[in-house]
């Protein structure tokens, strides 16, 4: 039984690729006060925007859930009234 080599030979058409971990580039922190101010303002804006988006998403989910509960209660009450009318009309 022939085994394939673990590393391709030099005559291979595809070069050997190593799987290196991908790391995000993180720039160094700003050194001047104006740079620090800009980074602080941008950070505060990002945090406030994410808070606003989360509040909007929460409100949408809560209103959909409330609408579903109201619809369920409404259909159950309608069915109860229909059954009640049928039982009262019977001799």
C-alpha positions as CSV (number, residue, x, y, z in Angstrom):
1,X,0.0,0.0,0.0
2,X,1.5,3.3,-1.1
3,X,1.2,6.3,1.2
4,X,1.2,9.8,0.0
5,X,4.0,12.0,1.4
6,X,3.0,14.4,4.2
7,X,4.7,17.3,2.4
8,X,4.5,17.7,-1.3
9,X,7.6,17.2,-3.3
10,X,9.4,20.0,-5.1
11,X,7.8,19.0,-8.4
12,X,4.3,19.6,-7.1
13,X,2.1,22.0,-9.1
14,X,0.5,23.5,-6.0
15,X,2.8,25.1,-3.4
16,X,2.7,23.9,0.2
17,X,0.4,26.2,2.2
18,X,0.7,26.5,6.0
19,X,-2.3,27.3,8.0
20,X,-1.2,30.3,10.0
21,X,-3.6,31.9,12.5
22,X,-5.2,35.1,11.3
23,X,-4.8,38.0,13.6
24,X,-6.4,41.4,13.4
25,X,-4.1,44.4,13.2
26,X,-4.5,46.6,16.2
27,X,-2.9,50.0,15.8
28,X,-1.0,51.5,18.7
29,X,-3.0,54.0,20.9
30,X,-2.8,57.6,19.9
31,X,-0.1,59.7,21.6
32,X,-1.4,63.2,21.3
33,X,-4.3,64.7,23.3
34,X,-6.3,65.4,20.1
35,X,-5.9,61.8,19.0
36,X,-7.1,60.6,22.4
37,X,-10.0,63.0,22.3
38,X,-11.0,61.7,18.8
39,X,-10.8,58.1,19.9
40,X,-12.8,58.8,23.0
41,X,-15.6,60.6,21.1
42,X,-15.7,57.9,18.4
43,X,-15.9,55.2,21.1
44,X,-18.7,57.0,22.9
45,X,-20.6,57.4,19.6
46,X,-20.2,53.7,18.8
47,X,-21.4,52.7,22.3
48,X,-24.4,55.0,22.1
49,X,-25.3,53.8,18.6
50,X,-25.2,50.2,19.7
51,X,-27.3,51.0,22.7
52,X,-29.9,52.7,20.5
53,X,-30.0,49.8,18.1
54,X,-30.4,47.3,20.9
55,X,-33.3,49.4,22.3
56,X,-35.0,49.5,18.9
57,X,-34.6,45.7,18.4
58,X,-35.9,45.0,21.9
59,X,-38.9,47.3,21.3
60,X,-39.7,45.5,18.0
61,X,-39.5,42.0,19.6
62,X,-41.5,43.1,22.6
63,X,-44.3,44.6,20.4
64,X,-44.4,41.5,18.2
65,X,-44.7,39.3,21.3
66,X,-47.4,41.5,22.8
67,X,-49.3,41.4,19.5
68,X,-49.1,37.6,19.4
69,X,-50.4,37.3,23.0
70,X,-53.2,39.7,22.3
71,X,-54.2,37.8,19.2
72,X,-54.1,34.5,21.1
73,X,-56.3,35.8,23.9
74,X,-58.7,37.4,21.4
75,X,-59.1,34.1,19.4
76,X,-59.6,32.1,22.6
77,X,-62.2,34.5,23.9
78,X,-64.0,34.4,20.6
79,X,-64.0,30.6,20.7
80,X,-65.2,30.5,24.3
81,X,-68.2,32.8,23.4
82,X,-69.0,30.7,20.4
83,X,-69.0,27.5,22.5
84,X,-71.0,29.3,25.3
85,X,-73.7,30.4,22.8
86,X,-74.0,26.9,21.4
87,X,-74.4,25.4,24.9
88,X,-77.0,27.9,26.0
89,X,-79.1,27.5,22.8
90,X,-79.4,23.7,23.3
91,X,-82.6,22.5,25.0
